[in-house]
Amino acid sequence: MLGKVGVAAATGAVTAAGAIVAAPVVLGVVGFTTVGIASGSIAASMMSSAAIANGGGVAAGSLVALLQSAGAVGLSAGAKVVLGIGSALVGSIFGAKTAGNK
């Protein structure tokens, strides 16, 4: 059997891989598509809120702009690394907490 460290490492690896594969799907589901922000979607609501808060436009480099860029062209290598590391950390912590004293 895997010990606590092994469970944590395995859970982290699976979580990281899953997050990288799921990210483009999730972006599309919430409305950040390859052809723009889908009308009536969560993304459209986010864009509206960002535009209202910014005096009528969505600022370059804002969360909405970054998510739309990722939805349109996919995640950059750097974004995949950051997403992988972050989700691996969360998965490892979860794995260690649920592994008990094995």
Protein Blocks (a to p, Z undefined) as FASTA:
>chain_A
ZZfklmmmmmmmmmmmmmmmmmmmmmmmnopafkbccehiaklmmmmmmmmmnoopaceh
iaklmmmmmmmnopafklmmmmmmmmmmmmmmmmmmmnopZZ
